[in-house]
Amino acid sequence: MSFRDVREFVSFLEDRGDLHRIKAPVSRDLEMAEIADRVVKSGGPALYFENVEGFDVPVVMNLFGSEQRVAWALGVDKLDDLAERTRDLLGILRQGPPAGLGDKLRALGKLAGVARAQPKTVSRGPCQEVVVTGDDVDLNSLPVIKCWPMDAGRFVTLPLVISRDPGTGRRNVGTYRMQVFDGKTTGMHWQTHKVGANHYRESERRGRERLEVAVAIGADPATMWAGSLPVPPEIDEIMVSGVLRGRPVEMVKCKTVDLEAPARSEFVLEGYVTPGELRSEGPFGDHTGYYSAADDYPVLHLTAITHRRSPIYATTVVGRPPSEDYFMGKASERLMLPALQLTLPEVVDVNFPAEGIFHNLLLVSIRKEYPGHARKVMFALWGLGLLMLTKTIIVVDHDVDVQDLSEVAWRVTANIDPSRDVVFADGPVDDLDHASPSPKFGSKMGIDATAKGPMDGRTREWPPLIEMTDEVKALVDSKWSEYGI
């Protein structure tokens, strides 16, 4: 399955009874956020608000608010299928020349599929059916929501922010919140460790007068999700979306900036940031479950707003987990697992639990083969891309199901000797980490919860697990109906 735009995805969800239309009048200030937060935490459907007070633009929320909807959005029936896709492709790239004719044809077909997934530039797109420029630009014409009572204002929460590296010209697409300051300016929340922030710093170093930016709102679901994917800077998120969709994302040249945006987006905001121009942004009720404090960030000046006729505004609310962004992150976890295993083949599985808000807790199971192996994995993970921000890493044995939090908690509390098995290190932490003594730098903890034996210098015998024999299990299975339970 593949969706050309968000409208097709909305229709798909509605056909499956997984979208609810709200016809009652609702306010964009707090009310919609409260509705969406209750629904996502109760496992409810996507929401389509038909009657937003003061606007004739409908709003869609909770599109990615379950594992099933995220899987559908990315063209699979279940999220584990994403890992298989990645593993299949990486296998072709690692194997070298295929041996037989059949293998060669299969490999060529898959690589050709990747080539066909490259973004395709088109001369026109639905996102430019209506073009507003100059003095007529007014962001207040969009039903941008206020999520939480202490938020500094209304925030665009599900944008695809597109910029280019001033040196290499390489594109980045990221999901960065944007506080609406007025009809023509917003904040640009480029956190320190994100690629967009690096583009901004590079523009400063080069003495550029401005860095152009395009912001797509309401692209097709795979592309909307791809903006949150923590891929290396060398990988184009739009290409990743094309691979998942099985066809290229059509991109159209913007009207006032030298960038391209997904042609079937509902809205595209065009503008620029001026290096050195900062403005206080926040507070904002963030995915940590706490308000992130106000801080200085670049300012986006809008030069154009283009949109489809009768557009739909897509947005989300973050807060105390689990929220919609947790399910988006779970898809990233499944997709990136094979790539992680390419670097660390001892890794069996990983889990970023909702409670760990992605960068606070990582659970990893490994096949332990030598003394210090768990510690090696901890430090290797802290050295990989944005995993450098992970505050706590728990390592367990290969036979532990890291998706089962109860089992992990049992193994951790049973298996660790705190003075021996807890490791502390210092390094970069997420901008939103309020617990660190100073911003952006703090301590990290690794916990080795693997079983210990002579290999680890242990002289005491490690106790066996309590398990019933397979014979007795089979016997009880065969007689279960006789027990009358």
C-alpha positions as CSV (number, residue, x, y, z in Angstrom):
1,M,0.0,0.0,0.0
2,S,1.2,3.5,-0.8
3,F,-0.5,6.9,-0.3
4,R,0.0,9.8,-2.6
5,D,-1.0,12.3,0.0
6,V,-2.6,12.8,3.4
7,R,-6.1,12.8,1.9
8,E,-5.7,9.2,0.6
9,F,-4.5,8.2,4.1
10,V,-7.5,9.8,5.8
11,S,-9.8,8.0,3.4
12,F,-8.0,4.7,4.0
13,L,-8.3,5.1,7.8
14,E,-12.0,6.0,7.5
15,D,-12.7,3.0,5.4
16,R,-11.2,0.8,8.2
17,G,-13.1,2.5,11.0
18,D,-9.9,4.0,12.4
19,L,-10.8,7.7,12.0
20,H,-13.5,9.7,13.8
21,R,-14.9,12.9,12.5
22,I,-15.8,15.5,15.1
23,K,-18.5,17.8,13.9
24,A,-19.0,19.8,17.1
25,P,-17.4,23.2,17.2
26,V,-14.0,23.1,18.9
27,S,-11.4,25.6,19.9
28,R,-7.8,25.4,18.6
29,D,-6.7,26.7,22.0
30,L,-6.2,23.7,24.4
31,E,-9.5,22.0,23.7
32,M,-8.3,20.1,20.6
33,A,-5.1,19.1,22.4
34,E,-7.0,17.7,25.3
35,I,-9.3,15.7,23.0
36,A,-6.4,14.2,21.1
37,D,-4.3,13.4,24.2
38,R,-7.2,11.5,25.8
39,V,-7.8,9.6,22.5
40,V,-4.2,8.6,21.9
41,K,-3.7,7.4,25.5
42,S,-6.9,5.3,25.3
43,G,-5.8,3.7,22.0
44,G,-8.4,5.6,20.0
45,P,-8.7,6.5,16.3
46,A,-7.3,9.3,14.2
47,L,-9.3,12.5,14.6
48,Y,-10.8,14.8,11.9
49,F,-12.0,18.1,13.3
50,E,-14.5,19.5,10.8
51,N,-15.5,22.6,12.7
52,V,-12.6,24.6,14.2
53,E,-14.0,27.8,15.6
54,G,-13.0,30.8,13.5
55,F,-11.6,28.7,10.5
56,D,-12.9,27.0,7.5
57,V,-9.9,24.7,7.4
58,P,-10.4,21.2,8.9
59,V,-7.7,19.8,11.2
60,V,-6.5,16.2,11.3
61,M,-4.7,14.8,14.4
62,N,-3.6,11.4,15.8
63,L,-2.7,10.1,12.3
64,F,0.2,8.2,13.7
65,G,-1.2,7.4,17.2
66,S,-1.0,3.6,17.1
67,E,1.5,1.0,15.9
68,Q,-1.0,-0.1,13.4
69,R,-1.6,3.3,11.9
70,V,2.1,4.0,11.7
71,A,2.6,0.7,9.9
72,W,-0.1,1.5,7.4
73,A,1.3,4.9,6.9
74,L,4.7,3.4,6.0
75,G,3.2,0.8,3.6
76,V,3.4,-2.3,5.8
77,D,0.9,-4.3,7.9
78,K,3.1,-4.5,11.0
79,L,6.1,-2.5,12.2
80,D,8.5,-5.5,12.2
81,D,8.1,-5.7,8.5
82,L,10.1,-2.5,8.3
83,A,13.1,-4.2,9.8
84,E,12.8,-7.0,7.3
85,R,12.8,-4.5,4.4
86,T,15.9,-2.8,5.7
87,R,17.6,-6.1,6.4
88,D,16.8,-7.3,2.9
89,L,18.3,-4.2,1.3
90,L,21.4,-4.1,3.5
91,G,22.0,-7.8,2.7
92,I,22.2,-7.1,-1.0
93,L,24.6,-4.2,-0.4
94,R,26.9,-6.4,1.8
95,Q,27.0,-9.6,-0.2
96,G,28.9,-8.3,-3.2
97,P,28.2,-9.7,-6.6
98,P,25.3,-12.2,-6.5
99,A,26.3,-15.8,-7.5
100,G,23.5,-17.1,-9.7
101,L,21.3,-15.5,-12.4
102,G,18.3,-15.6,-10.1
103,D,20.1,-13.9,-7.3
104,K,21.4,-11.3,-9.7
105,L,18.0,-10.5,-11.1
106,R,16.5,-10.2,-7.6
107,A,19.3,-7.9,-6.5
108,L,19.1,-5.8,-9.6
109,G,15.3,-5.5,-9.1
110,K,15.7,-4.3,-5.5
111,L,18.5,-1.9,-6.3
112,A,16.5,-0.5,-9.2
113,G,13.6,0.0,-6.9
114,V,15.8,2.2,-4.7
115,A,17.0,4.1,-7.7
116,R,13.3,4.7,-8.8
117,A,12.6,6.0,-5.3
118,Q,14.8,9.1,-5.7
119,P,12.8,12.3,-5.5
120,K,11.2,13.5,-8.7
121,T,10.9,17.2,-9.6
122,V,7.7,18.2,-11.2
123,S,6.7,21.5,-12.8
124,R,3.6,22.1,-10.7
125,G,1.9,20.6,-7.7
126,P,-1.4,20.8,-5.8
127,C,0.4,22.5,-2.9
128,Q,0.6,25.6,-5.1
129,E,-3.0,25.8,-6.2
130,V,-3.2,29.0,-4.1
131,V,-0.2,31.3,-3.7
132,V,0.0,34.1,-1.2
133,T,3.1,36.3,-1.1
134,G,4.3,39.7,0.2
135,D,2.1,41.7,2.5
136,D,-0.8,39.2,2.1
137,V,1.2,36.5,3.9
138,D,-0.6,35.8,7.2
139,L,0.1,32.7,9.3
140,N,-2.8,33.5,11.4
141,S,-5.0,32.2,8.6
142,L,-4.0,28.6,9.6
143,P,-5.7,26.9,12.6
144,V,-2.4,26.5,14.5
145,I,-3.1,25.0,17.9
146,K,-2.1,25.9,21.4
147,C,-1.4,22.6,23.2
148,W,-0.9,23.3,26.9
149,P,-1.8,26.0,29.4
150,M,1.7,27.3,30.0
151,D,2.8,27.3,26.3
152,A,4.2,30.6,25.1
153,G,1.7,30.6,22.3
154,R,0.6,28.5,19.4
155,F,3.0,26.1,17.8
156,V,3.2,24.4,14.4
157,T,3.9,20.9,15.7
158,L,4.0,18.6,12.7
159,P,6.0,20.5,10.1
160,L,8.6,19.2,7.6
161,V,11.3,21.8,7.8
162,I,13.5,21.8,4.7
163,S,16.9,23.4,4.4
164,R,20.2,22.9,2.6
165,D,23.7,22.8,3.9
166,P,25.3,26.0,2.7
167,G,28.6,24.1,1.9
168,T,27.5,20.9,0.4
169,G,24.0,21.8,-0.8
170,R,22.7,18.6,0.8
171,R,19.1,18.7,1.8
172,N,17.8,18.1,5.3
173,V,14.2,17.5,6.3
174,G,13.4,17.6,10.0
175,T,10.4,17.9,12.3
176,Y,11.1,21.0,14.4
177,R,8.4,22.8,16.3
178,M,7.7,26.4,15.3
179,Q,6.2,29.0,17.7
180,V,4.0,31.5,15.9
181,F,5.2,35.0,16.9
182,D,2.9,36.9,14.5
183,G,1.5,36.5,11.0
184,K,4.9,36.6,9.3
185,T,7.4,35.2,11.8
186,T,7.9,32.1,13.8
187,G,10.5,30.5,16.0
188,M,12.8,27.8,14.5
189,H,13.5,25.3,17.2
190,W,16.7,23.9,15.8
191,Q,18.1,22.0,18.8
192,T,21.9,21.9,19.1
193,H,22.5,18.4,17.9
194,K,20.1,18.4,14.9
195,V,21.1,18.8,11.3
196,G,19.0,21.9,10.8
197,A,21.0,23.6,13.5
198,N,24.2,22.6,11.8
199,H,23.0,24.2,8.6
200,Y,22.3,27.4,10.6
201,R,25.8,27.3,12.2
202,E,27.4,26.8,8.8
203,S,25.5,29.7,7.4
204,E,26.8,31.9,10.3
205,R,30.4,30.7,9.6
206,R,30.1,31.6,6.0
207,G,28.7,35.0,6.7
208,R,25.6,34.4,4.8
209,E,22.9,37.0,4.9
210,R,20.1,34.4,5.1
211,L,19.4,30.7,5.1
212,E,16.4,29.8,3.1
213,V,13.8,27.4,4.5
214,A,10.6,25.7,3.3
215,V,8.1,24.1,5.6
216,A,5.7,21.5,4.3
217,I,2.6,20.7,6.4
218,G,0.4,17.7,5.5
219,A,2.5,15.8,3.0
220,D,1.9,12.1,2.4
221,P,2.1,10.0,5.6
222,A,5.4,8.3,4.8
223,T,7.1,11.7,4.1
224,M,5.5,13.3,7.1
225,W,7.0,10.5,9.3
226,A,10.4,10.6,7.6
227,G,11.1,14.1,9.0
228,S,11.3,12.5,12.4
229,L,13.7,9.7,11.3
230,P,17.2,10.1,12.9
231,V,19.2,9.2,9.8
232,P,22.8,10.4,9.1
233,P,23.1,13.8,7.4
234,E,24.2,12.0,4.1
235,I,20.9,10.3,3.7
236,D,18.0,12.3,2.2
237,E,14.8,11.8,4.2
238,I,12.7,12.3,1.0
239,M,14.5,9.4,-0.6
240,V,13.8,7.2,2.4
241,S,10.1,8.0,2.0
242,G,10.3,7.1,-1.6
243,V,11.8,3.7,-0.7
244,L,9.0,3.0,1.8
245,R,6.3,4.2,-0.6
246,G,7.8,2.2,-3.5
247,R,7.6,5.3,-5.7
248,P,9.3,8.7,-5.7
249,V,8.1,11.7,-3.8
250,E,7.2,14.4,-6.3
251,M,8.9,17.7,-5.4
252,V,8.0,21.1,-6.7
253,K,10.2,24.2,-6.8
254,C,9.1,26.8,-4.2
255,K,7.9,30.2,-5.4
256,T,10.2,32.5,-3.4
257,V,13.1,30.4,-2.1
258,D,15.5,28.1,-4.0
259,L,14.2,24.9,-2.4
260,E,11.8,22.1,-3.3
261,A,8.8,20.9,-1.3
262,P,6.6,17.8,-1.5
263,A,4.2,18.7,-4.3
264,R,1.1,17.1,-2.7
265,S,1.5,18.9,0.6
266,E,-1.5,20.7,2.0
267,F,0.5,23.8,2.9
268,V,4.0,25.1,2.2
269,L,5.5,28.0,4.2
270,E,8.5,29.7,2.5
271,G,10.9,32.0,4.1
272,Y,14.4,32.5,5.6
273,V,16.3,32.8,8.8
274,T,19.0,35.5,9.3
275,P,22.1,34.2,11.0
276,G,22.6,36.0,14.4
277,E,18.9,36.9,14.7
278,L,17.5,35.1,17.8
279,R,14.4,35.5,19.8
280,S,13.1,33.9,22.9
281,E,11.0,30.8,22.1
282,G,9.0,28.7,24.5
283,P,8.0,27.5,27.1
284,F,6.4,24.5,25.4
285,G,4.8,21.4,26.8
286,D,7.2,18.9,25.3
287,H,7.4,15.2,24.7
288,T,9.3,14.8,27.9
289,G,6.1,15.4,29.8
290,Y,7.5,18.6,31.2
291,Y,7.6,22.2,29.9
292,S,10.8,23.0,28.1
293,A,12.1,26.4,29.2
294,A,12.2,29.5,27.1
295,D,15.5,29.9,25.2
296,D,16.8,31.9,22.2
297,Y,16.3,30.4,18.8
298,P,16.5,31.6,15.1
299,V,13.5,33.5,13.6
300,L,11.8,32.3,10.4
301,H,10.6,35.2,8.2
302,L,7.8,34.1,5.9
303,T,7.9,35.2,2.2
304,A,5.1,33.0,0.9
305,I,2.3,30.6,1.9
306,T,1.1,28.2,-0.7
307,H,-1.6,25.6,-0.3
308,R,-4.1,23.4,-1.9
309,R,-7.7,24.4,-2.6
310,S,-9.8,23.5,0.5
311,P,-6.6,22.4,2.5
312,I,-6.4,20.2,5.5
313,Y,-4.2,21.2,8.4
314,A,-2.2,18.3,10.0
315,T,-0.9,18.7,13.6
316,T,-0.1,16.7,16.7
317,V,0.2,17.2,20.5
318,V,3.1,15.9,22.5
319,G,3.2,15.6,26.3
320,R,3.5,13.0,29.0
321,P,4.1,9.7,27.2
322,P,2.7,7.8,25.4
323,S,1.8,10.4,22.9
324,E,1.6,10.2,19.1
325,D,5.4,10.8,18.7
326,Y,6.1,7.6,20.7
327,F,4.5,5.5,18.0
328,M,6.4,7.4,15.3
329,G,9.6,6.7,17.2
330,K,8.8,3.0,17.5
331,A,8.7,2.8,13.7
332,S,12.2,4.5,13.6
333,E,13.4,1.9,16.1
334,R,12.2,-1.0,13.9
335,L,13.6,0.5,10.7
336,M,17.0,1.3,12.2
337,L,17.6,-2.0,14.0
338,P,19.2,-3.8,11.0
339,A,21.5,-0.9,10.4
340,L,22.5,-0.9,14.0
341,Q,23.2,-4.6,13.8
342,L,25.4,-4.0,10.8
343,T,27.7,-2.0,13.1
344,L,27.1,-4.1,16.2
345,P,26.3,-7.7,15.1
346,E,26.0,-8.9,18.7
347,V,22.8,-6.8,19.1
348,V,19.7,-9.0,19.1
349,D,17.0,-6.4,19.7
350,V,16.5,-2.9,21.1
351,N,13.6,-1.1,22.7
352,F,13.1,2.6,23.3
353,P,10.2,2.5,25.9
354,A,7.6,5.3,25.9
355,E,8.6,6.2,29.4
356,G,12.1,6.8,28.3
357,I,11.0,9.4,25.7
358,F,13.4,7.9,23.2
359,H,16.6,9.5,24.4
360,N,16.4,8.8,28.2
361,L,16.3,5.0,28.1
362,L,17.5,2.3,25.7
363,L,17.1,-1.4,26.4
364,V,19.4,-3.7,24.3
365,S,19.8,-7.5,24.3
366,I,23.1,-8.9,23.1
367,R,24.9,-12.2,22.6
368,K,27.7,-11.8,25.1
369,E,30.9,-13.5,24.1
370,Y,33.8,-12.0,26.2
371,P,34.5,-10.0,29.4
372,G,33.4,-6.4,29.2
373,H,31.2,-7.1,26.2
374,A,28.2,-5.3,27.7
375,R,30.3,-2.2,28.4
376,K,31.7,-2.3,24.9
377,V,28.1,-2.1,23.5
378,M,27.2,0.7,25.8
379,F,30.1,2.9,24.7
380,A,29.6,2.0,21.1
381,L,26.0,3.1,21.3
382,W,26.9,6.3,22.9
383,G,29.2,6.9,19.9
384,L,26.5,6.5,17.2
385,G,24.8,9.6,15.9
386,L,22.0,10.9,18.1
387,L,22.3,7.8,20.3
388,M,25.1,10.0,21.9
389,L,22.2,11.7,23.8
390,T,20.9,8.4,25.4
391,K,20.9,9.0,29.2
392,T,20.5,5.3,30.3
393,I,21.4,2.1,28.5
394,I,20.4,-1.3,30.0
395,V,22.1,-4.3,28.5
396,V,20.6,-7.8,28.9
397,D,21.3,-11.3,27.5
398,H,20.1,-12.4,24.1
399,D,17.3,-14.6,25.5
400,V,15.6,-11.6,27.2
401,D,12.6,-10.0,25.5
402,V,13.5,-6.3,25.7
403,Q,9.9,-5.4,24.5
404,D,8.6,-6.9,27.8
405,L,9.3,-4.3,30.4
406,S,8.3,-6.6,33.2
407,E,10.9,-9.1,32.2
408,V,13.6,-6.5,31.8
409,A,12.8,-5.0,35.3
410,W,13.0,-8.5,36.8
411,R,16.3,-9.3,35.1
412,V,17.8,-5.9,36.1
413,T,16.9,-6.1,39.7
414,A,17.9,-9.8,40.0
415,N,21.2,-9.7,38.0
416,I,23.1,-6.6,38.9
417,D,25.6,-6.0,41.7
418,P,25.4,-2.1,41.6
419,S,29.0,-1.4,42.5
420,R,30.2,-3.7,39.7
421,D,27.5,-3.4,37.0
422,V,26.6,0.3,36.9
423,V,28.8,2.5,34.7
424,F,28.8,6.3,34.7
425,A,30.1,8.5,31.9
426,D,29.9,12.2,30.9
427,G,28.9,13.5,27.5
428,P,26.3,15.5,25.5
429,V,22.7,15.3,26.5
430,D,19.5,16.5,24.8
431,D,18.7,20.2,24.8
432,L,15.4,19.2,26.6
433,D,17.1,17.3,29.5
434,H,16.2,19.4,32.5
435,A,18.0,17.2,35.0
436,S,21.5,17.9,33.9
437,P,23.3,20.5,36.0
438,S,24.2,22.5,32.9
439,P,22.5,22.7,29.5
440,K,23.4,20.1,26.9
441,F,26.1,18.3,28.9
442,G,25.6,15.8,31.7
443,S,26.2,12.3,33.0
444,K,25.0,9.0,31.5
445,M,24.5,5.6,33.1
446,G,25.0,2.1,31.7
447,I,23.7,-1.0,33.5
448,D,25.0,-4.5,32.7
449,A,22.1,-6.8,33.6
450,T,23.5,-9.8,31.8
451,A,24.1,-13.1,33.6
452,K,27.7,-13.4,35.0
453,G,29.9,-16.4,35.0
454,P,33.6,-17.4,35.1
455,M,34.2,-15.3,31.9
456,D,33.3,-12.3,34.0
457,G,35.6,-13.3,36.9
458,R,32.8,-14.7,39.0
459,T,33.5,-17.6,41.3
460,R,30.0,-18.2,42.6
461,E,27.7,-20.4,40.6
462,W,25.0,-18.5,38.7
463,P,21.6,-20.0,39.5
464,P,19.5,-21.6,36.7
465,L,16.2,-20.1,35.6
466,I,13.1,-21.7,36.9
467,E,11.4,-23.3,33.9
468,M,9.1,-26.2,33.3
469,T,10.2,-29.1,31.0
470,D,8.9,-29.1,27.5
471,E,7.4,-32.5,28.1
472,V,5.2,-31.3,31.0
473,K,4.2,-28.2,29.0
474,A,3.1,-30.4,26.1
475,L,1.2,-32.7,28.4
476,V,-0.7,-29.8,30.1
477,D,-1.4,-28.2,26.6
478,S,-2.9,-31.5,25.4
479,K,-5.1,-31.9,28.5
480,W,-6.1,-28.3,29.1
481,S,-9.7,-28.7,28.1
482,E,-10.1,-31.5,30.6
483,Y,-9.2,-29.3,33.5
484,G,-12.3,-27.1,33.1
485,I,-10.4,-24.0,33.8
